Amino acid sequence: MNISVELTFSPLQNDFEAHIINFIKKLRASGLTILENPLSTQVFGNYDEVMKVLQSEIKIAFELMDKGLLYMKIVKSDRSEYEPTF
């Protein structure tokens, strides 16, 4: 089963940018399909593979910062090829 996950990672501290960059670089290195925009990062792939990577990388990211938020939306389908029709 393929999924699409949208992540918005928000460290609540002054040095937030370095934490976001590090998190995205780790996701890029995972081998999963990753799309980025200014507001979120999207991850696409097999459910088990995506969740395994996210479980590990979210834990590491949270351990490296004092406070933060992570918003996550999961869709049951691979939406990586989506293009608006309007």
N, C-alpha and C positions, 0 to 999 in steps of 0.2 A: 504494500500500500504506500503510495506516494503522498507527501504532504508539502505544504508551503507554510513557512513560518515568518511572520513579520516581527522584528525586534526593535524596540526603542530603548536604548541603554542610557541611563542618566545618572552618572555619579554626582552626588550632592556635596561637592567639595570644590575648592578653588582650582585644583589641578585636574579637572575633569577630562580635558582634551586628551591627555596621554593615556588615560584609562580606556577611552573609547577607541582610540587608534590601536592600542594593543589588542583589545577584544576583537576588532574587525580583522586585524592581521592574522590572528589565530584562526578565525573562521575561514578566511581565504585559504589558509594552509591546510585545511581539513580535507580538501578534495571535493567538497560538496559544491553545488551551484549556488553562488552568492551574487545578489544584486544589491547595489547601494544607492541611496539618494540622500539628500540633506537631512531628512527627518527619520529615516529608519534603514535597517538592513534586512534583506529578505534572504532566507535560506530554503533551498529546495532539495528534495531527495526522498529516499526511502525512510519511512517512519523510524525504524529502529536505528538506522545510521544517524539521522538528524538528531534524534533525541539523545543518543549516546554522546555525540559531540557537544550538544548544548548543555547537557547535564555536567559534563566535565568543565567546559569553558566558562559557564556561568559561575560555577563554584570557585574556580580560580580567580575570575574577575572580582567576585564579591570579597574574597579573602585579601585582595590587593588594595581595597579601598576602605575608607571609614564608613561611609553611608552611601546608599544609592538605590535607584529604582530600575526595574526592568519590566517593560510592558511587552507582552507576547500574545500574538494572535496566531492561531493554527487553523489552516483550511485543509480539508481532506481532498486534495488533488494537487497536482503539480501545475502551478500557475506561472511558471517561469517564461512561458512563451506568450503570455497575455499582452495584447496590444489593444488600446482603445479603438472603438469603431466610430467615434464621433469627432 
